[in-house]
Amino acid sequence: MASNSKNIAELLNTEGTITSADIADGGIAAVDISNGSVTSSKLDTNIEISGKLDVAAMSKTISVTAISTFIYDTSNDSDGGAWRKRTTGTSWYNETLNTSVRGARKDFPSVAVIVAETDKVTIYDGDDPDMPMWMVFESVGGASTHLIRHIPVSCISMLNGIITIGVSHSAGYGLGVASFIKDRCYFEHTDGRYEYNQPQISSRNSLSGIFPAKGASIVNNVINDVTMKVLDNSPVDTSTGLPIPSIAIATGAGVSVIHASVAGTERDNGRQITNKAGGAYTTITNVLKDHFAAKTSGDDLSVISWTDSESSINYLRGTYNYNANPATNFYPFMYGNGGKLLGTEDGRVFQATGTQGLVTWDIANHHKRHALQNRIGHNYNTGWMVGNNKFNLGTDTDTTDLSDSTGNLVTNGDFSSSDLTSYTIVSDEGGSNTFAVSGGSVTFTASGAGNYVSRYQEVAVEAGKKYQISTNVTASSGSNARVDVGKQSGVAGTFYPSYLNNGGELFLTGTNADGSATNGLSPVGVSTGQFTCTTSGNIRVGFRIYQNGSITCDRITVKEMPISQQSQTLNPRGFINVGTVTKQLVATGAEITSFGGFSDSNYLIQPHDPALDAGTDTFSVMFWLKVNSGNRWNTVMTRGTADATESLRIAVNPSSGIYFDYGNGSQYAQSNQTFPSGEWVCVSCEVSAGKKGRVFINGIEQIYTSNTVAPTTFLTGANYHTVVGTGRGSNTQVDGELCLIRYSMTTPSDEQIQKVYEQEKSLFHHNSASTLYSTNQTITDFDYDEGTQLLQVGTTSGRSVFSGIRRVENTTDAVDVSISANNGMIAEE
């Protein structure tokens, strides 16, 4: 329930009267169905109910076990709900009142809260502060005398006086439909449309005399979800004066789209059904003004025109289509199978799998592969990512600094102690070997061995977690003397790296990602690597020498990779901190954090990732930056080895502009417009092969002092590591903070760049909330209110209310099952 709503009884009992201070200025209404109850709190100054009632807050609890909740506001109908005044001659208007299936009010409520339970659908009167039952549709399971012909009820929807009720029983019983204006019940089936001899709604729980099925049939009788839409060309029913809504249903074997093609007769079977055969589709929703989005229990997601005539449906079909498998190249990708979809008229599609947080696509006015995507969890907000995004850093809420000295799973990994008993000999092929600490470094030597000599310790890792590895070798010599991170024998089916090589890449067998051989000498300097554990167990961490050699290092670090360093995309490679990178809130009371404290020895690095090679195509970089005062160049990101051999270098100077290098030293764009220091600014850089680069600050393209054409093929190499926070020379680090750092193989449009800036800037305000109000990523349900343009997201911790990608409100009462929102009224269970 909204935090500023009050129980009307409480107000009257404690204060005696409801004062003007209790009355909100037009606001939000809430209906809470928590712990098997429905609570309504309506924050309007005028509430229509059988006359006039002026109160600010009212609540009512009704015991239910709801499966789904739907708020039906008749003002959204084609005639604004005027049809309610033209139904006095119907059977339901004149049926006996005050029974177990009929309330005390004759006319249909202007706002109805429709609640589906396993074996019935109840319409509650949302106009009345007491939320009384208005009508009940019952089912006794397999009864042909009921409009709801079996259990469990799976879905409900209502538009223009027509209610649709789905049942997901495995035997299949089709879609029940009742028109309150026509006073008529029927159901859509794989045999066709079944009509009743006595179809009036007053007989909804005692129907009889089914006529043989007529007309077109639906693709499957297991109904998992339903949505309705009045299209621009929807025919007008001459008997009601209203356009006939089209109906789309997600079934056990595809999707059916039902359009009216003939109107005006009492037994009108004139309709056109487009059946799209496919898998088990579990969720369907309206999106844009003329499309719907449908998704299977797997990873097939399609956005399809209501008038599409395709006879099949899968992830290949639709105006827009997306998948969770990177091999399909159907990006922006999904994050998990199943879940629920929700669409908006302005072109956003929301997905919640239940355990992966909230994912949003913004598809309006763009090619499907250029859509924007945002992910929000209880501890991160990615901002907007465009198209084929490869990494996104600095999205989380954790202010813990990233340091080599904390969180290390390796015992005595910094060799501050001379006690090396945690490292044991695994193989000893004769000869002599020594292993000792001196001055904070360890040296392992071997001489005259017949084969490999190894010293290891075991480090426990957990399935599903990402780990980063780093080491600093100060000296190495001989044959195959190396730091080794390997798979423990006897643990099958795991992906554990077995060697930390020059490029920092990890491998099991064969050739390393940088092209080097699997056997070799560990290089002097910092090397890094990472892996995702697929099976819990132990990995071996230590040293290995073949016959003769020596290796000295001052640290081996294996630690869980924080969210802020993970890619936040399906690309598995994140960034590893070298030294200490500080974390701080972007503003007082805000939720997301930034990186800072950069220097020549404190930065983030990602070893060469071929997925970032743009080749003959395109790439873009977006980030938020706050530079401290000073007139010098701050290097934000590099990818390459020198000015003449790099694919990317971005440097900023508040007094000079942005330097965006994408080639061999003479291929770059440099702007000449200053920007304020000490303030957050949004920078976007993009370039396509053979074209000039472009630079934007706060959504506005800059003026250039130099802007040359990019190479027709972008440079790359095995040693093209990506570094964030510092450059290749001394004193080139960012003197300030970085946040929401994104790299994509897609270039955003000018409109998208402006939208990213406008929507993300609020995340950097004082006290700005941007994550799910929850302790985990689990979403129980969500709904979008087109009237208020707010997204209501339910979790077990409460309800999060989002405007765009910013959370503007939250409640603290758990939402366990379902949520519905319409014109400021919220129903939640």
PEZI-V974890 format. One record per backbone hydrogen bond with DSSP energy under -0.5 kcal/mol. NH is the residue of the N-H (numbers start at 1). CO is the residue of the C=O. E is the energy in kcal/mol with one decimal. If there is no record, write none. Layout:
nh=NH co=CO e=E
nh=NH co=CO e=E
//
This chain:
nh=5 co=2 e=-1.8
nh=11 co=7 e=-2.2
nh=12 co=8 e=-2.4
nh=13 co=9 e=-2.7
nh=14 co=10 e=-2.3
nh=15 co=11 e=-2.3
nh=16 co=11 e=-0.7
nh=16 co=12 e=-1.1
nh=19 co=17 e=-0.7
nh=22 co=19 e=-1.7
nh=23 co=20 e=-1.3
nh=24 co=22 e=-0.6
nh=26 co=24 e=-1.1
nh=27 co=43 e=-2.2
nh=29 co=824 e=-8.0
nh=30 co=41 e=-5.2
nh=31 co=826 e=-7.8
nh=32 co=39 e=-5.1
nh=33 co=31 e=-0.6
nh=33 co=828 e=-9.9
nh=35 co=829 e=-0.5
nh=36 co=33 e=-0.5
nh=38 co=62 e=-0.7
nh=39 co=32 e=-2.8
nh=39 co=37 e=-0.5
nh=41 co=30 e=-6.0
nh=41 co=39 e=-0.5
nh=43 co=28 e=-0.8
nh=43 co=41 e=-0.5
nh=44 co=42 e=-0.5
nh=47 co=53 e=-1.6
nh=49 co=51 e=-0.5
nh=53 co=47 e=-0.6
nh=55 co=53 e=-0.7
nh=64 co=36 e=-1.5
nh=67 co=116 e=-3.9
nh=68 co=116 e=-1.4
nh=70 co=114 e=-2.8
nh=72 co=70 e=-0.7
nh=72 co=112 e=-3.2
nh=73 co=71 e=-0.7
nh=74 co=72 e=-0.7
nh=74 co=110 e=-2.5
nh=76 co=73 e=-2.1
nh=77 co=74 e=-1.6
nh=80 co=77 e=-2.0
nh=82 co=79 e=-1.1
nh=84 co=81 e=-1.6
nh=85 co=82 e=-1.9
nh=86 co=83 e=-2.1
nh=87 co=84 e=-0.6
nh=90 co=87 e=-1.7
nh=94 co=90 e=-1.1
nh=95 co=92 e=-0.5
nh=98 co=103 e=-2.0
nh=99 co=102 e=-2.4
nh=102 co=99 e=-0.6
nh=103 co=134 e=-2.2
nh=112 co=72 e=-2.8
nh=113 co=124 e=-1.9
nh=114 co=70 e=-3.2
nh=114 co=112 e=-0.7
nh=115 co=113 e=-0.6
nh=115 co=122 e=-2.8
nh=116 co=68 e=-3.1
nh=116 co=114 e=-0.5
nh=117 co=115 e=-0.5
nh=117 co=120 e=-3.3
nh=118 co=65 e=-0.5
nh=120 co=117 e=-0.7
nh=121 co=137 e=-2.6
nh=122 co=115 e=-2.7
nh=123 co=135 e=-3.2
nh=124 co=113 e=-2.7
nh=124 co=122 e=-0.6
nh=125 co=132 e=-2.8
nh=126 co=111 e=-2.0
nh=126 co=124 e=-1.0
nh=128 co=125 e=-0.9
nh=131 co=128 e=-2.1
nh=134 co=123 e=-3.4
nh=135 co=123 e=-1.6
nh=136 co=101 e=-1.9
nh=137 co=121 e=-3.2
nh=138 co=136 e=-0.6
nh=139 co=119 e=-1.4
nh=142 co=149 e=-0.9
nh=144 co=142 e=-0.6
nh=146 co=143 e=-1.3
nh=147 co=204 e=-2.3
nh=148 co=138 e=-0.7
nh=149 co=147 e=-1.1
nh=153 co=118 e=-1.9
nh=154 co=166 e=-2.8
nh=155 co=166 e=-1.1
nh=157 co=164 e=-1.6
nh=159 co=162 e=-2.0
nh=162 co=159 e=-1.9
nh=163 co=161 e=-0.5
nh=163 co=178 e=-2.6
nh=164 co=157 e=-2.9
nh=165 co=176 e=-2.7
nh=166 co=155 e=-2.4
nh=167 co=174 e=-0.8
nh=168 co=152 e=-2.0
nh=172 co=169 e=-1.4
nh=173 co=221 e=-1.2
nh=174 co=221 e=-1.7
nh=175 co=188 e=-2.0
nh=176 co=165 e=-2.6
nh=176 co=174 e=-0.5
nh=177 co=186 e=-3.0
nh=178 co=163 e=-2.2
nh=179 co=184 e=-2.6
nh=180 co=161 e=-3.2
nh=180 co=178 e=-0.6
nh=183 co=179 e=-1.4
nh=184 co=179 e=-1.6
nh=185 co=199 e=-1.4
nh=186 co=177 e=-2.3
nh=187 co=194 e=-1.8
nh=188 co=175 e=-2.5
nh=189 co=192 e=-1.8
nh=192 co=189 e=-0.9
nh=193 co=214 e=-3.1
nh=194 co=187 e=-2.7
nh=194 co=192 e=-0.5
nh=195 co=193 e=-0.5
nh=196 co=185 e=-0.7
nh=197 co=208 e=-1.1
nh=197 co=209 e=-2.0
nh=198 co=208 e=-1.2
nh=199 co=196 e=-0.6
nh=203 co=200 e=-1.7
nh=204 co=201 e=-2.1
nh=206 co=203 e=-2.4
nh=207 co=145 e=-3.9
nh=211 co=195 e=-2.8
nh=214 co=193 e=-1.9
nh=218 co=189 e=-1.6
nh=223 co=167 e=-2.2
nh=223 co=221 e=-0.9
nh=224 co=222 e=-0.6
nh=224 co=250 e=-3.1
nh=225 co=250 e=-1.4
nh=227 co=248 e=-2.2
nh=229 co=246 e=-2.2
nh=231 co=229 e=-0.7
nh=234 co=231 e=-1.6
nh=237 co=242 e=-2.9
nh=238 co=236 e=-0.7
nh=240 co=237 e=-1.2
nh=241 co=237 e=-3.3
nh=242 co=237 e=-0.5
nh=244 co=235 e=-2.7
nh=245 co=243 e=-0.6
nh=246 co=229 e=-3.2
nh=247 co=258 e=-2.3
nh=248 co=227 e=-2.6
nh=249 co=256 e=-2.5
nh=250 co=225 e=-2.4
nh=251 co=249 e=-0.6
nh=251 co=254 e=-2.8
nh=252 co=222 e=-1.2
nh=254 co=251 e=-1.0
nh=254 co=279 e=-1.0
nh=255 co=276 e=-2.3
nh=256 co=249 e=-1.8
nh=257 co=274 e=-2.0
nh=258 co=247 e=-3.6
nh=258 co=256 e=-0.5
nh=259 co=257 e=-0.6
nh=259 co=272 e=-3.3
nh=261 co=270 e=-1.2
nh=262 co=270 e=-1.5
nh=268 co=265 e=-0.8
nh=268 co=266 e=-0.6
nh=269 co=267 e=-0.9
nh=271 co=269 e=-0.9
nh=272 co=259 e=-3.3
nh=274 co=257 e=-2.6
nh=274 co=272 e=-0.5
nh=275 co=273 e=-0.7
nh=276 co=255 e=-3.4
nh=276 co=274 e=-0.5
nh=277 co=275 e=-0.7
nh=277 co=311 e=-2.2
nh=278 co=253 e=-1.6
nh=281 co=251 e=-2.3
nh=281 co=279 e=-0.9
nh=282 co=295 e=-2.0
nh=283 co=295 e=-1.5
nh=285 co=293 e=-2.1
nh=287 co=291 e=-2.5
nh=288 co=344 e=-2.8
nh=291 co=287 e=-1.5
nh=292 co=304 e=-2.7
nh=293 co=285 e=-3.0
nh=294 co=302 e=-2.6
nh=295 co=283 e=-2.1
nh=296 co=300 e=-1.9
nh=297 co=280 e=-1.4
nh=301 co=299 e=-0.6
nh=301 co=322 e=-1.5
nh=302 co=294 e=-2.4
nh=303 co=320 e=-3.3
nh=304 co=292 e=-3.1
nh=304 co=302 e=-0.6
nh=306 co=290 e=-2.2
nh=308 co=305 e=-1.8
nh=313 co=277 e=-2.5
nh=317 co=314 e=-1.8
nh=319 co=303 e=-1.7
nh=320 co=303 e=-1.8
nh=322 co=301 e=-2.3
nh=323 co=330 e=-1.5
nh=326 co=324 e=-0.7
nh=328 co=325 e=-2.1
nh=329 co=326 e=-1.2
nh=330 co=325 e=-0.5
nh=331 co=329 e=-1.4
nh=334 co=323 e=-1.6
nh=338 co=298 e=-1.9
nh=340 co=352 e=-2.3
nh=342 co=350 e=-1.7
nh=344 co=348 e=-1.6
nh=347 co=344 e=-1.5
nh=349 co=361 e=-2.5
nh=350 co=342 e=-3.5
nh=351 co=359 e=-2.8
nh=352 co=340 e=-1.8
nh=353 co=357 e=-0.5
nh=357 co=777 e=-1.8
nh=358 co=376 e=-2.9
nh=359 co=351 e=-2.5
nh=360 co=374 e=-2.8
nh=361 co=349 e=-2.8
nh=362 co=372 e=-2.5
nh=363 co=347 e=-2.8
nh=363 co=361 e=-0.6
nh=364 co=347 e=-0.6
nh=366 co=363 e=-1.5
nh=370 co=367 e=-2.3
nh=371 co=368 e=-0.9
nh=372 co=362 e=-1.9
nh=373 co=385 e=-2.7
nh=374 co=360 e=-2.3
nh=376 co=358 e=-2.6
nh=377 co=380 e=-2.5
nh=381 co=395 e=-2.5
nh=382 co=375 e=-2.5
nh=385 co=373 e=-3.4
nh=387 co=371 e=-2.6
nh=389 co=387 e=-1.8
nh=390 co=743 e=-3.4
nh=391 co=743 e=-1.3
nh=392 co=567 e=-1.0
nh=393 co=741 e=-2.6
nh=394 co=564 e=-1.6
nh=397 co=379 e=-1.4
nh=402 co=581 e=-3.0
nh=403 co=401 e=-0.7
nh=404 co=579 e=-0.6
nh=406 co=403 e=-0.9
nh=409 co=558 e=-3.2
nh=411 co=409 e=-0.5
nh=413 co=410 e=-1.4
nh=415 co=412 e=-1.0
nh=420 co=418 e=-0.8
nh=423 co=420 e=-1.7
nh=424 co=422 e=-0.6
nh=424 co=456 e=-3.4
nh=426 co=454 e=-1.8
nh=427 co=454 e=-0.7
nh=432 co=447 e=-2.6
nh=434 co=445 e=-1.5
nh=436 co=443 e=-1.8
nh=438 co=441 e=-3.1
nh=441 co=438 e=-1.1
nh=442 co=553 e=-2.6
nh=443 co=436 e=-2.5
nh=444 co=551 e=-2.6
nh=445 co=434 e=-2.3
nh=446 co=549 e=-2.5
nh=447 co=432 e=-2.7
nh=449 co=547 e=-1.7
nh=450 co=429 e=-3.9
nh=453 co=545 e=-2.8
nh=454 co=427 e=-1.7
nh=455 co=543 e=-2.2
nh=456 co=424 e=-2.5
nh=457 co=541 e=-1.8
nh=459 co=539 e=-2.9
nh=461 co=537 e=-2.9
nh=464 co=533 e=-3.5
nh=465 co=462 e=-1.6
nh=467 co=531 e=-3.1
nh=468 co=559 e=-2.9
nh=469 co=529 e=-3.2
nh=470 co=557 e=-1.9
nh=471 co=527 e=-2.1
nh=472 co=555 e=-1.2
nh=473 co=471 e=-0.5
nh=473 co=525 e=-2.2
nh=474 co=472 e=-0.5
nh=474 co=552 e=-2.1
nh=475 co=552 e=-1.5
nh=477 co=550 e=-2.5
nh=479 co=548 e=-2.8
nh=480 co=478 e=-0.6
nh=482 co=480 e=-0.7
nh=482 co=544 e=-2.5
nh=484 co=542 e=-2.8
nh=486 co=540 e=-3.2
nh=488 co=538 e=-0.8
nh=491 co=488 e=-1.6
nh=492 co=490 e=-0.8
nh=494 co=491 e=-0.5
nh=496 co=494 e=-0.7
nh=498 co=507 e=-2.2
nh=500 co=483 e=-1.2
nh=501 co=499 e=-0.7
nh=501 co=505 e=-1.2
nh=504 co=501 e=-1.5
nh=512 co=516 e=-2.1
nh=515 co=512 e=-1.9
nh=522 co=481 e=-2.5
nh=525 co=473 e=-3.1
nh=527 co=471 e=-2.5
nh=529 co=469 e=-2.4
nh=531 co=467 e=-2.1
nh=533 co=465 e=-2.6
nh=533 co=531 e=-0.5
nh=537 co=461 e=-2.0
nh=539 co=459 e=-2.7
nh=540 co=486 e=-2.6
nh=541 co=457 e=-2.8
nh=542 co=484 e=-2.5
nh=543 co=455 e=-2.7
nh=544 co=482 e=-2.3
nh=545 co=453 e=-2.5
nh=546 co=479 e=-1.8
nh=547 co=451 e=-2.5
nh=547 co=545 e=-0.7
nh=548 co=546 e=-2.3
nh=549 co=446 e=-2.2
nh=550 co=477 e=-2.2
nh=551 co=444 e=-2.1
nh=552 co=475 e=-3.1
nh=553 co=442 e=-1.9
nh=554 co=472 e=-2.0
nh=556 co=413 e=-1.9
nh=557 co=470 e=-3.0
nh=559 co=468 e=-2.1
nh=561 co=466 e=-2.8
nh=562 co=560 e=-0.6
nh=565 co=562 e=-1.5
nh=566 co=562 e=-0.8
nh=566 co=563 e=-0.9
nh=572 co=570 e=-0.6
nh=575 co=565 e=-3.0
nh=576 co=605 e=-3.0
nh=578 co=603 e=-3.1
nh=579 co=577 e=-0.5
nh=581 co=402 e=-2.5
nh=582 co=596 e=-1.8
nh=584 co=594 e=-1.4
nh=586 co=592 e=-2.0
nh=590 co=587 e=-2.1
nh=591 co=768 e=-1.0
nh=593 co=396 e=-2.3
nh=594 co=584 e=-3.0
nh=595 co=738 e=-3.0
nh=596 co=582 e=-1.7
nh=599 co=602 e=-2.1
nh=602 co=599 e=-0.9
nh=603 co=578 e=-1.9
nh=604 co=724 e=-2.2
nh=605 co=576 e=-2.2
nh=606 co=722 e=-2.7
nh=610 co=608 e=-0.5
nh=612 co=609 e=-2.3
nh=613 co=610 e=-1.8
nh=614 co=612 e=-0.5
nh=617 co=614 e=-2.4
nh=619 co=687 e=-2.1
nh=620 co=744 e=-2.5
nh=621 co=685 e=-3.0
nh=622 co=742 e=-1.9
nh=623 co=683 e=-2.2
nh=624 co=739 e=-2.8
nh=625 co=681 e=-2.5
nh=626 co=737 e=-2.3
nh=628 co=735 e=-3.2
nh=632 co=630 e=-0.6
nh=634 co=652 e=-2.9
nh=635 co=633 e=-0.6
nh=635 co=732 e=-3.2
nh=636 co=634 e=-0.7
nh=636 co=650 e=-2.6
nh=637 co=650 e=-1.3
nh=638 co=723 e=-2.1
nh=639 co=648 e=-2.5
nh=640 co=721 e=-1.0
nh=641 co=645 e=-2.7
nh=642 co=645 e=-1.2
nh=645 co=642 e=-1.0
nh=646 co=663 e=-0.8
nh=647 co=639 e=-2.6
nh=648 co=639 e=-1.3
nh=649 co=661 e=-1.7
nh=650 co=637 e=-2.4
nh=651 co=659 e=-2.3
nh=652 co=634 e=-2.4
nh=653 co=657 e=-2.5
nh=656 co=653 e=-1.9
nh=657 co=653 e=-3.4
nh=659 co=651 e=-3.2
nh=660 co=658 e=-0.5
nh=660 co=669 e=-2.9
nh=661 co=649 e=-3.3
nh=661 co=659 e=-0.5
nh=662 co=667 e=-2.3
nh=663 co=667 e=-0.5
nh=668 co=666 e=-0.8
nh=669 co=660 e=-2.6
nh=670 co=706 e=-3.0
nh=671 co=658 e=-2.4
nh=672 co=703 e=-2.1
nh=675 co=654 e=-1.6
nh=678 co=627 e=-3.5
nh=679 co=676 e=-0.6
nh=681 co=625 e=-2.3
nh=683 co=623 e=-3.0
nh=683 co=681 e=-0.6
nh=684 co=696 e=-2.3
nh=685 co=621 e=-3.0
nh=686 co=694 e=-2.1
nh=687 co=619 e=-2.1
nh=689 co=617 e=-3.2
nh=690 co=711 e=-1.2
nh=691 co=688 e=-2.2
nh=693 co=708 e=-0.8
nh=694 co=686 e=-2.6
nh=696 co=684 e=-2.8
nh=697 co=700 e=-2.4
nh=698 co=682 e=-3.1
nh=700 co=697 e=-1.6
nh=702 co=695 e=-2.6
nh=705 co=670 e=-2.7
nh=706 co=670 e=-1.4
nh=708 co=668 e=-2.4
nh=710 co=691 e=-2.3
nh=714 co=615 e=-3.1
nh=720 co=717 e=-1.9
nh=721 co=719 e=-1.8
nh=722 co=606 e=-2.5
nh=723 co=638 e=-2.4
nh=723 co=721 e=-0.6
nh=724 co=604 e=-2.6
nh=725 co=636 e=-2.3
nh=732 co=729 e=-0.7
nh=734 co=725 e=-2.4
nh=735 co=733 e=-0.6
nh=736 co=734 e=-1.4
nh=737 co=626 e=-2.5
nh=738 co=595 e=-2.0
nh=739 co=624 e=-2.0
nh=740 co=394 e=-1.9
nh=741 co=393 e=-2.4
nh=742 co=622 e=-3.3
nh=742 co=740 e=-0.7
nh=743 co=391 e=-2.0
nh=744 co=620 e=-2.6
nh=745 co=388 e=-2.4
nh=753 co=749 e=-2.4
nh=754 co=750 e=-2.1
nh=755 co=751 e=-2.2
nh=756 co=752 e=-3.0
nh=757 co=753 e=-2.0
nh=758 co=754 e=-2.6
nh=759 co=755 e=-2.6
nh=760 co=756 e=-2.2
nh=761 co=757 e=-2.0
nh=763 co=760 e=-1.9
nh=764 co=761 e=-1.4
nh=765 co=762 e=-1.4
nh=767 co=588 e=-2.3
nh=768 co=765 e=-1.5
nh=769 co=807 e=-0.6
nh=772 co=377 e=-2.3
nh=774 co=772 e=-1.5
nh=779 co=354 e=-0.6
nh=780 co=794 e=-2.1
nh=781 co=794 e=-0.9
nh=783 co=792 e=-2.2
nh=785 co=790 e=-2.6
nh=786 co=784 e=-0.8
nh=789 co=785 e=-2.4
nh=790 co=785 e=-0.9
nh=791 co=802 e=-2.6
nh=792 co=783 e=-3.2
nh=792 co=790 e=-0.5
nh=793 co=791 e=-0.6
nh=793 co=800 e=-3.1
nh=794 co=781 e=-3.2
nh=795 co=798 e=-2.4
nh=798 co=795 e=-0.7
nh=800 co=793 e=-3.2
nh=800 co=798 e=-0.5
nh=801 co=809 e=-2.8
nh=802 co=791 e=-2.7
nh=802 co=800 e=-0.5
nh=803 co=806 e=-2.7
nh=804 co=802 e=-0.6
nh=806 co=803 e=-1.7
nh=807 co=769 e=-1.6
nh=808 co=801 e=-2.8
nh=808 co=806 e=-0.6
nh=809 co=801 e=-1.2
nh=811 co=799 e=-2.0
nh=815 co=795 e=-2.9
nh=816 co=814 e=-0.6
nh=816 co=829 e=-0.6
nh=820 co=827 e=-2.8
nh=822 co=825 e=-2.3
nh=825 co=822 e=-1.9
nh=826 co=29 e=-2.0
nh=827 co=820 e=-3.5
nh=828 co=31 e=-4.6
nh=829 co=818 e=-3.0
//
